[in-house]
Each structure stands twice: as C-alpha cells, then as structure tokens.
Amino acid sequence: MSLSIHEVPPTDAPLALLLLADPSESKVRAYLPGARCFAARVDGAIAGICAVVTHAQGRHELINIAVDPAWQQRGIGSRLLVHVIDTYRREGADRLEVGTGAFGYPLAFYQRHGFRVFQVDRDFFLRNYDEAIVEDGIQHRDMLRLALDYRPAH
C-alpha cells in the first residue's frame, strides 16, 4: 500500500466520502467552499479526506474526516489526522478543534491523538439534523467540543 497525503482543492474532495462523517449534504456543501482539504491517496485513489475551517486567527476546526469503508481500520484516518495536526503546528496555529458525538469510536480516536474535551453542546444533533444519528443502537444528542492546544495556556 502506497499512501500519500496532500492538500487538495475543495472541489476535488469527494462528497460521498464527506457524507460518511456528516450525513447532511446541505451542511457539507455550505462549509466545503471555505475549507482547506487534505486527501489521503492509496495508489493514487482518494481513500480518505478531511476538511478544516478557520474560525479566528490561530484557531481552526477539523470539520470533517472520513475514510472509505474499504480502507478503514488500516491507519489511514490516523495518518491523515496526524498530517493535519502537524501541518497546523508548523504553520503556527494556536488550537485545532473538533466536534463529535458524546460516545463511540470517533471520541476515542480524537482523544488518542491528544484532543481534550472543553465544552458540551447539549442537544446539538437534535437541533441540527433532521434525521436521527444513531451509533451502536444509541441516538446521538450532545456534541462534545474537543481541542488540541499547540501553545500552553498562560
């Protein structure tokens, strides 16, 4: 397996992959044009994608990260996330944030990479999605906001 990770224009980000992580096509289409996207390619084909938006000077949010189901559980998502973390660190970012459900694999995934919870957005998934988002038979309600701070707090 030959894996490479490169920044790609938002227009080259595969919508089908992005929808694996965020099932709202209207939301994805709304944030994608202003996002910075990174693609993980295996033998030239996109196997994973992520999108990052800037909120303020030095503060960025990983708004979407997804790996094609055929390539999951092979470390591609981790390598993609590490690439993004390292890119923003090199560029002098203060903080990288992400929002995820209050339980399940994604929460542990981000925590393994150094992200820590700083806020709970109660009923986020109920307010923002028309259809229930269910994982392991449990409906997501609250979003946890996590952050990786590059600079220690003063």
TORPA-4810 file (N, C-alpha, C, O; in nm, 3 decimals):
<nodes>
NODE_1_0.085_-0.119_0.000_0.000_0.000_0.000_0.089_0.124_0.000_0.171_0.143_0.090_M
NODE_2_0.073_0.207_-0.100_0.147_0.332_-0.111_0.053_0.446_-0.072_-0.040_0.479_-0.146_S
NODE_3_0.078_0.508_0.045_-0.009_0.614_0.096_0.061_0.748_0.086_0.176_0.762_0.125_L
NODE_4_-0.010_0.847_0.032_0.040_0.984_0.030_-0.073_1.076_0.074_-0.190_1.048_0.050_S
NODE_5_-0.036_1.187_0.137_-0.135_1.284_0.185_-0.096_1.420_0.131_0.017_1.465_0.148_I
NODE_6_-0.193_1.485_0.066_-0.169_1.615_0.004_-0.291_1.704_0.022_-0.403_1.655_0.036_H
NODE_7_-0.267_1.834_0.022_-0.377_1.929_0.021_-0.440_1.927_-0.118_-0.370_1.921_-0.219_E
NODE_8_-0.573_1.933_-0.122_-0.646_1.934_-0.249_-0.750_2.046_-0.246_-0.795_2.085_-0.138_V
NODE_9_-0.787_2.098_-0.361_-0.893_2.200_-0.364_-1.025_2.140_-0.314_-1.051_2.021_-0.336_P
NODE_10_-1.108_2.220_-0.249_-1.238_2.168_-0.201_-1.321_2.105_-0.313_-1.399_2.013_-0.288_P
NODE_11_-1.304_2.153_-0.434_-1.380_2.096_-0.547_-1.338_1.953_-0.578_-1.411_1.880_-0.644_T
NODE_12_-1.219_1.912_-0.531_-1.171_1.776_-0.555_-1.204_1.681_-0.439_-1.176_1.561_-0.447_D
NODE_13_-1.264_1.733_-0.333_-1.299_1.650_-0.218_-1.424_1.568_-0.252_-1.527_1.626_-0.286_A
NODE_14_-1.416_1.436_-0.244_-1.531_1.352_-0.281_-1.647_1.366_-0.181_-1.634_1.332_-0.063_P
NODE_15_-1.758_1.415_-0.231_-1.876_1.437_-0.147_-1.921_1.308_-0.079_-1.959_1.309_0.038_L
NODE_16_-1.918_1.197_-0.151_-1.963_1.070_-0.094_-1.883_1.034_0.032_-1.940_0.982_0.128_A
NODE_17_-1.753_1.060_0.031_-1.672_1.032_0.150_-1.706_1.128_0.263_-1.722_1.086_0.378_L
NODE_18_-1.718_1.257_0.231_-1.751_1.356_0.334_-1.885_1.324_0.402_-1.902_1.349_0.521_L
NODE_19_-1.978_1.270_0.325_-2.110_1.238_0.381_-2.106_1.119_0.477_-2.200_1.098_0.553_L
NODE_20_-1.998_1.042_0.475_-1.983_0.934_0.573_-1.969_0.991_0.714_-2.016_0.932_0.811_L
NODE_21_-1.903_1.106_0.725_-1.879_1.167_0.855_-1.984_1.271_0.893_-2.005_1.297_1.011_A
NODE_22_-2.048_1.329_0.793_-2.152_1.429_0.817_-2.265_1.401_0.719_-2.252_1.433_0.600_D
NODE_23_-2.375_1.342_0.765_-2.481_1.299_0.673_-2.565_1.412_0.613_-2.654_1.384_0.533_P
NODE_24_-2.540_1.536_0.650_-2.618_1.647_0.597_-2.549_1.705_0.473_-2.451_1.779_0.485_S
NODE_25_-2.600_1.671_0.357_-2.539_1.721_0.233_-2.543_1.873_0.228_-2.447_1.935_0.180_E
NODE_26_-2.650_1.935_0.275_-2.658_2.081_0.271_-2.551_2.144_0.360_-2.493_2.246_0.323_S
NODE_27_-2.523_2.085_0.476_-2.420_2.138_0.565_-2.281_2.121_0.502_-2.199_2.212_0.507_K
NODE_28_-2.256_2.006_0.443_-2.126_1.981_0.380_-2.106_2.079_0.265_-1.999_2.140_0.252_V
NODE_29_-2.207_2.095_0.182_-2.195_2.188_0.068_-2.178_2.333_0.115_-2.118_2.414_0.044_R
NODE_30_-2.228_2.366_0.233_-2.217_2.503_0.285_-2.074_2.531_0.336_-2.022_2.640_0.311_A
NODE_31_-2.012_2.436_0.406_-1.879_2.465_0.461_-1.765_2.430_0.367_-1.655_2.482_0.383_Y
NODE_32_-1.789_2.344_0.272_-1.680_2.296_0.186_-1.609_2.407_0.108_-1.486_2.404_0.102_L
NODE_33_-1.678_2.503_0.047_-1.606_2.604_-0.031_-1.505_2.685_0.050_-1.406_2.732_-0.006_P
NODE_34_-1.527_2.703_0.179_-1.435_2.779_0.262_-1.336_2.693_0.338_-1.261_2.743_0.422_G
NODE_35_-1.334_2.564_0.309_-1.250_2.470_0.383_-1.116_2.447_0.313_-1.102_2.465_0.193_A
NODE_36_-1.022_2.407_0.393_-0.894_2.360_0.343_-0.901_2.208_0.352_-0.927_2.154_0.460_R
NODE_37_-0.880_2.138_0.241_-0.899_1.993_0.237_-0.768_1.918_0.216_-0.678_1.964_0.147_C
NODE_38_-0.760_1.802_0.279_-0.645_1.715_0.268_-0.695_1.576_0.230_-0.791_1.526_0.289_F
NODE_39_-0.630_1.515_0.132_-0.671_1.383_0.085_-0.561_1.282_0.109_-0.443_1.309_0.087_A
NODE_40_-0.601_1.165_0.155_-0.511_1.051_0.168_-0.535_0.964_0.046_-0.646_0.917_0.022_A
NODE_41_-0.430_0.943_-0.031_-0.441_0.863_-0.152_-0.366_0.731_-0.133_-0.254_0.727_-0.083_R
NODE_42_-0.431_0.623_-0.175_-0.369_0.492_-0.175_-0.356_0.452_-0.321_-0.455_0.439_-0.393_V
NODE_43_-0.233_0.434_-0.363_-0.205_0.401_-0.503_-0.275_0.498_-0.597_-0.326_0.457_-0.702_D
NODE_44_-0.277_0.626_-0.560_-0.332_0.732_-0.645_-0.480_0.763_-0.625_-0.524_0.871_-0.665_G
NODE_45_-0.557_0.673_-0.565_-0.701_0.695_-0.547_-0.728_0.749_-0.406_-0.664_0.707_-0.310_A
NODE_46_-0.821_0.843_-0.395_-0.853_0.900_-0.264_-0.922_0.796_-0.177_-1.028_0.744_-0.211_I
NODE_47_-0.858_0.767_-0.062_-0.913_0.671_0.034_-0.963_0.741_0.159_-1.042_0.684_0.235_A
NODE_48_-0.919_0.865_0.181_-0.962_0.941_0.298_-0.957_1.089_0.267_-0.880_1.133_0.181_G
NODE_49_-1.040_1.164_0.337_-1.050_1.309_0.313_-1.078_1.379_0.444_-1.142_1.323_0.533_I
NODE_50_-1.030_1.500_0.457_-1.070_1.581_0.572_-1.080_1.726_0.529_-1.020_1.768_0.430_C
NODE_51_-1.158_1.801_0.604_-1.180_1.943_0.577_-1.162_2.021_0.706_-1.210_1.981_0.812_A
NODE_52_-1.090_2.133_0.696_-1.061_2.218_0.811_-1.103_2.359_0.776_-1.075_2.408_0.667_V
NODE_53_-1.171_2.425_0.870_-1.210_2.565_0.850_-1.141_2.650_0.956_-1.110_2.603_1.066_V
NODE_54_-1.118_2.776_0.921_-1.056_2.870_1.013_-1.167_2.954_1.076_-1.252_3.009_1.006_T
NODE_55_-1.164_2.964_1.210_-1.264_3.044_1.281_-1.210_3.179_1.324_-1.282_3.279_1.321_H
NODE_56_-1.085_3.184_1.362_-1.023_3.308_1.408_-0.873_3.290_1.392_-0.824_3.180_1.368_A
NODE_57_-0.802_3.399_1.406_-0.657_3.393_1.396_-0.602_3.284_1.487_-0.618_3.292_1.609_Q
NODE_58_-0.539_3.184_1.430_-0.477_3.078_1.509_-0.569_2.967_1.554_-0.522_2.869_1.612_G
NODE_59_-0.701_2.980_1.530_-0.797_2.877_1.576_-0.866_2.816_1.456_-0.931_2.885_1.377_R
NODE_60_-0.852_2.684_1.442_-0.905_2.611_1.327_-0.991_2.495_1.377_-0.975_2.447_1.489_H
NODE_61_-1.083_2.451_1.291_-1.168_2.337_1.327_-1.163_2.230_1.220_-1.189_2.256_1.103_E
NODE_62_-1.130_2.109_1.263_-1.142_1.992_1.177_-1.291_1.963_1.170_-1.350_1.912_1.265_L
NODE_63_-1.350_1.994_1.057_-1.495_1.987_1.049_-1.545_1.855_0.989_-1.662_1.821_1.000_I
NODE_64_-1.453_1.781_0.925_-1.491_1.654_0.865_-1.366_1.571_0.842_-1.264_1.622_0.795_N
NODE_65_-1.374_1.444_0.874_-1.269_1.348_0.839_-1.336_1.214_0.816_-1.415_1.168_0.898_I
NODE_66_-1.305_1.153_0.702_-1.368_1.026_0.668_-1.273_0.940_0.586_-1.191_0.991_0.510_A
NODE_67_-1.285_0.810_0.604_-1.208_0.713_0.527_-1.306_0.618_0.460_-1.403_0.572_0.521_V
NODE_68_-1.279_0.590_0.334_-1.361_0.496_0.258_-1.371_0.365_0.337_-1.269_0.314_0.384_D
NODE_69_-1.492_0.309_0.353_-1.508_0.186_0.431_-1.414_0.072_0.387_-1.373_-0.009_0.469_P
NODE_70_-1.382_0.066_0.260_-1.292_-0.039_0.211_-1.150_-0.023_0.265_-1.071_-0.118_0.263_A
NODE_71_-1.117_0.096_0.315_-0.982_0.124_0.364_-0.977_0.151_0.515_-0.871_0.183_0.568_W
NODE_72_-1.089_0.138_0.584_-1.091_0.165_0.727_-1.015_0.058_0.804_-0.994_-0.053_0.757_Q
NODE_73_-0.974_0.095_0.924_-0.901_0.007_1.016_-0.763_-0.030_0.963_-0.710_-0.137_0.995_Q
NODE_74_-0.704_0.059_0.882_-0.568_0.036_0.830_-0.475_0.152_0.865_-0.364_0.161_0.812_R
NODE_75_-0.520_0.241_0.954_-0.437_0.351_0.998_-0.441_0.475_0.909_-0.369_0.572_0.935_G
NODE_76_-0.523_0.473_0.806_-0.529_0.587_0.714_-0.586_0.710_0.784_-0.532_0.820_0.769_I
NODE_77_-0.692_0.694_0.860_-0.751_0.807_0.932_-0.652_0.867_1.031_-0.643_0.989_1.043_G
NODE_78_-0.580_0.783_1.101_-0.481_0.832_1.197_-0.369_0.907_1.126_-0.328_1.013_1.172_S
NODE_79_-0.322_0.855_1.016_-0.215_0.922_0.943_-0.263_1.055_0.884_-0.189_1.153_0.880_R
NODE_80_-0.388_1.057_0.841_-0.446_1.181_0.788_-0.458_1.285_0.900_-0.422_1.401_0.881_L
NODE_81_-0.507_1.243_1.016_-0.522_1.335_1.129_-0.385_1.386_1.176_-0.370_1.505_1.202_L
NODE_82_-0.287_1.299_1.186_-0.152_1.340_1.227_-0.096_1.441_1.126_-0.031_1.538_1.166_V
NODE_83_-0.120_1.419_0.998_-0.073_1.512_0.895_-0.135_1.651_0.918_-0.066_1.752_0.910_H
NODE_84_-0.265_1.654_0.945_-0.334_1.782_0.968_-0.280_1.848_1.095_-0.251_1.968_1.095_V
NODE_85_-0.268_1.772_1.202_-0.215_1.826_1.328_-0.076_1.886_1.305_-0.049_1.998_1.349_I
NODE_86_0.010_1.813_1.237_0.147_1.860_1.212_0.149_1.981_1.120_0.229_2.072_1.140_D
NODE_87_0.062_1.984_1.020_0.056_2.097_0.926_0.022_2.225_1.001_0.089_2.327_0.984_T
NODE_88_-0.082_2.220_1.083_-0.123_2.341_1.155_-0.021_2.380_1.263_-0.003_2.498_1.290_Y
NODE_89_0.044_2.283_1.323_0.150_2.314_1.420_0.264_2.388_1.349_0.310_2.491_1.399_R
NODE_90_0.309_2.338_1.236_0.417_2.403_1.160_0.379_2.544_1.117_0.464_2.633_1.109_R
NODE_91_0.250_2.564_1.088_0.204_2.694_1.041_0.176_2.792_1.154_0.134_2.905_1.129_E
NODE_92_0.199_2.750_1.279_0.187_2.841_1.392_0.048_2.854_1.452_0.020_2.951_1.521_G
NODE_93_-0.039_2.757_1.427_-0.174_2.763_1.485_-0.166_2.755_1.637_-0.073_2.697_1.693_A
NODE_94_-0.265_2.815_1.702_-0.277_2.807_1.848_-0.356_2.685_1.891_-0.327_2.622_1.993_D
NODE_95_-0.458_2.652_1.809_-0.552_2.548_1.852_-0.618_2.484_1.732_-0.648_2.550_1.632_R
NODE_96_-0.641_2.352_1.744_-0.721_2.277_1.646_-0.837_2.216_1.724_-0.816_2.144_1.822_L
NODE_97_-0.959_2.245_1.680_-1.078_2.197_1.748_-1.151_2.094_1.661_-1.129_2.086_1.540_E
NODE_98_-1.237_2.018_1.725_-1.323_1.923_1.654_-1.448_1.901_1.739_-1.443_1.906_1.862_V
NODE_99_-1.559_1.875_1.673_-1.682_1.839_1.742_-1.719_1.697_1.707_-1.707_1.656_1.591_G
NODE_100_-1.763_1.620_1.806_-1.801_1.481_1.781_-1.908_1.439_1.881_-1.937_1.511_1.976_T
NODE_101_-1.964_1.323_1.858_-2.065_1.271_1.948_-2.007_1.242_2.086_-1.885_1.234_2.104_G
NODE_102_-2.095_1.226_2.183_-2.054_1.209_2.322_-2.009_1.067_2.355_-1.972_1.039_2.469_A
NODE_103_-2.011_0.977_2.257_-1.966_0.839_2.279_-1.925_0.781_2.144_-1.949_0.841_2.039_F
NODE_104_-1.864_0.665_2.147_-1.832_0.593_2.024_-1.688_0.608_1.979_-1.607_0.675_2.043_G
NODE_105_-1.658_0.544_1.869_-1.523_0.537_1.816_-1.461_0.674_1.790_-1.346_0.695_1.828_Y
NODE_106_-1.532_0.768_1.726_-1.467_0.896_1.697_-1.414_0.968_1.822_-1.308_1.030_1.817_P
NODE_107_-1.486_0.961_1.932_-1.441_1.027_2.055_-1.307_0.970_2.100_-1.215_1.045_2.131_L
NODE_108_-1.295_0.839_2.104_-1.169_0.775_2.144_-1.059_0.806_2.043_-0.944_0.826_2.082_A
NODE_109_-1.092_0.810_1.915_-0.996_0.840_1.808_-0.930_0.977_1.834_-0.807_0.988_1.830_F
NODE_110_-1.011_1.078_1.859_-0.955_1.212_1.883_-0.877_1.218_2.013_-0.772_1.282_2.019_Y
NODE_111_-0.926_1.152_2.116_-0.856_1.153_2.244_-0.720_1.084_2.234_-0.624_1.128_2.298_Q
NODE_112_-0.711_0.978_2.155_-0.582_0.911_2.135_-0.479_1.004_2.072_-0.358_0.985_2.089_R
NODE_113_-0.527_1.105_1.999_-0.437_1.197_1.930_-0.417_1.328_2.009_-0.366_1.426_1.955_H
NODE_114_-0.457_1.328_2.136_-0.426_1.442_2.222_-0.536_1.546_2.238_-0.516_1.645_2.308_G
NODE_115_-0.651_1.526_2.176_-0.761_1.622_2.191_-0.826_1.602_2.327_-0.838_1.490_2.376_F
NODE_116_-0.870_1.715_2.387_-0.936_1.710_2.517_-1.068_1.787_2.510_-1.078_1.888_2.441_R
NODE_117_-1.167_1.737_2.582_-1.299_1.799_2.585_-1.289_1.935_2.654_-1.227_1.948_2.759_V
NODE_118_-1.353_2.036_2.593_-1.359_2.167_2.658_-1.502_2.221_2.665_-1.525_2.322_2.731_F
NODE_119_-1.597_2.156_2.599_-1.735_2.207_2.601_-1.831_2.097_2.558_-1.796_2.007_2.481_Q
NODE_120_-1.955_2.106_2.610_-2.063_2.017_2.567_-2.171_2.103_2.505_-2.218_2.198_2.567_V
NODE_121_-2.210_2.071_2.383_-2.319_2.141_2.316_-2.441_2.050_2.325_-2.461_1.960_2.243_D
NODE_122_-2.522_2.075_2.428_-2.638_1.987_2.456_-2.740_1.991_2.343_-2.774_2.096_2.290_R
NODE_123_-2.787_1.873_2.307_-2.889_1.853_2.204_-2.848_1.903_2.065_-2.934_1.929_1.981_D
NODE_124_-2.719_1.916_2.040_-2.670_1.964_1.910_-2.727_1.881_1.795_-2.777_1.938_1.697_F
NODE_125_-2.719_1.750_1.805_-2.762_1.664_1.693_-2.913_1.667_1.675_-2.962_1.646_1.564_F
NODE_126_-2.987_1.692_1.781_-3.132_1.704_1.770_-3.171_1.835_1.702_-3.264_1.839_1.622_L
NODE_127_-3.099_1.943_1.734_-3.127_2.075_1.676_-3.083_2.089_1.531_-3.145_2.162_1.454_R
NODE_128_-2.975_2.020_1.494_-2.910_2.047_1.366_-2.928_1.943_1.257_-2.885_1.965_1.143_N
NODE_129_-2.989_1.831_1.288_-3.008_1.726_1.188_-3.153_1.681_1.185_-3.214_1.659_1.290_Y
NODE_130_-3.207_1.668_1.066_-3.346_1.627_1.050_-3.367_1.480_1.086_-3.472_1.442_1.137_D
NODE_131_-3.266_1.397_1.058_-3.278_1.254_1.087_-3.188_1.219_1.205_-3.083_1.280_1.226_E
NODE_132_-3.231_1.121_1.282_-3.153_1.077_1.397_-3.019_1.020_1.352_-3.011_0.950_1.251_A
NODE_133_-2.915_1.051_1.428_-2.784_0.992_1.404_-2.764_0.890_1.515_-2.756_0.924_1.633_I
NODE_134_-2.756_0.763_1.474_-2.752_0.652_1.569_-2.622_0.576_1.552_-2.580_0.545_1.440_V
NODE_135_-2.557_0.545_1.664_-2.434_0.466_1.664_-2.447_0.361_1.773_-2.482_0.393_1.887_E
NODE_136_-2.420_0.236_1.739_-2.431_0.125_1.834_-2.567_0.121_1.901_-2.578_0.087_2.019_D
NODE_137_-2.672_0.155_1.825_-2.808_0.150_1.877_-2.847_0.265_1.968_-2.956_0.264_2.026_G
NODE_138_-2.760_0.364_1.981_-2.787_0.479_2.068_-2.791_0.605_1.983_-2.704_0.627_1.899_I
NODE_139_-2.893_0.688_2.005_-2.904_0.812_1.929_-2.812_0.919_1.988_-2.811_0.943_2.109_Q
NODE_140_-2.736_0.981_1.898_-2.652_1.094_1.942_-2.741_1.214_1.970_-2.831_1.246_1.891_H
NODE_141_-2.716_1.279_2.080_-2.788_1.401_2.117_-2.690_1.517_2.133_-2.703_1.621_2.069_R
NODE_142_-2.592_1.497_2.220_-2.498_1.604_2.255_-2.370_1.594_2.173_-2.324_1.485_2.141_D
NODE_143_-2.314_1.711_2.140_-2.184_1.715_2.075_-2.080_1.756_2.178_-2.099_1.851_2.254_M
NODE_144_-1.970_1.683_2.180_-1.856_1.724_2.261_-1.763_1.805_2.173_-1.733_1.767_2.060_L
NODE_145_-1.718_1.917_2.226_-1.619_2.001_2.157_-1.484_1.966_2.219_-1.467_1.976_2.340_R
NODE_146_-1.390_1.926_2.135_-1.256_1.890_2.180_-1.156_1.984_2.116_-1.181_2.041_2.010_L
NODE_147_-1.041_1.998_2.182_-0.937_2.084_2.126_-0.800_2.025_2.154_-0.776_1.957_2.254_A
NODE_148_-0.711_2.055_2.061_-0.570_2.025_2.077_-0.501_2.161_2.079_-0.497_2.231_1.977_L
NODE_149_-0.449_2.198_2.193_-0.384_2.329_2.207_-0.235_2.313_2.177_-0.167_2.231_2.239_D
NODE_150_-0.187_2.392_2.082_-0.046_2.386_2.045_0.042_2.465_2.140_0.159_2.433_2.159_Y
NODE_151_-0.014_2.567_2.200_0.062_2.651_2.293_-0.001_2.636_2.432_-0.123_2.638_2.446_R
NODE_152_0.082_2.622_2.534_0.025_2.610_2.669_-0.046_2.738_2.711_-0.006_2.848_2.673_P
NODE_153_-0.152_2.721_2.789_-0.227_2.837_2.840_-0.138_2.914_2.938_-0.058_2.855_3.010_A
NODE_154_-0.153_3.046_2.938_-0.071_3.129_3.026_-0.138_3.144_3.161_-0.084_3.210_3.250_H
</nodes>
